[in-house]
Amino acid sequence: MVQALVFAVGIVGNILSFLVILAPVPTFYRVYKKKSTESFQSVPYAVALLSAMLWLYYALLTSDLLLLSINSIGCLVESLYLTVYLLYAPRQAMAFTLKLVCAVDLALFAAVVAALQLLVKAGDRRVTLAGGIGASFALAVFVAPLTIIRQVIRTKSVEFMPFWLSFFLTLSAIVWFFYGLLMKDFFVATPNVLGLLFGLAQMVLYVVYKNPKKNAAVSEAAAAQQVEVKDQQQLQMQLQASPAVAPLDVDADADLETAAPAPAATPERPADDGADDVVDDCRSVVVVDIPPPPQLPAVEVA
């Protein structure tokens, strides 16, 4: 009875994992139609390929048919995804992906298998180490979508985060968690706890940012508010930079007049009625006599 339940759960896990593997198909169909990878990232697919290869190696060591079947399909499909990505990626993204695949999916995997096969002689210990390494990279698979989560939060758009991938990833994590518990294989059960948490986080973000029109309106309003604030700041700076006009100080003028009163009239100096100022102004005027031009004698016409 227990074996039948384990097998049934494993079959369901295979089906859900297969759906997870096929979830990016619309994404890569879009890449194929537009001949561009746009803002899609290759990191999740490269890490997923490495995880599938490590679990395939673990399944060969433990003779687990269910793990062997689904991870063989995973290796094939993830390789196809990376091939399509490399065909339509811009030069910089293509160079980065090539380096990532060569360093992680080829060199690192070959180093792990060679080390376990050559240095670890005991079969049980080799299985334990392979399971631990597979679980570690399974955690990396679930952490890899953090790059997409960060992009969704930054752009407030779920355009580049496929919903069905997050949905089936969450369901698959639940099923494989119970499969690991029933098989008493904690290398399978433990990573799927984190997978469940990250899958739920992605779906929550999808619900929050799934309405692009509303988010666009909010973004436009925020941008307009920022422009208005910036204009006000520039106007204030211009006002501060312009020369200020001093207001007329009536009290100061009155104080000056009080401090310097007009001289009183005396016998030696009569009261100043303004006539002396007019005479001084007239003396300062120079009159220039401009003679008229000479007149020419009239000429009689015969």
Disulfide bonds with the S-S distance in Angstrom:
none
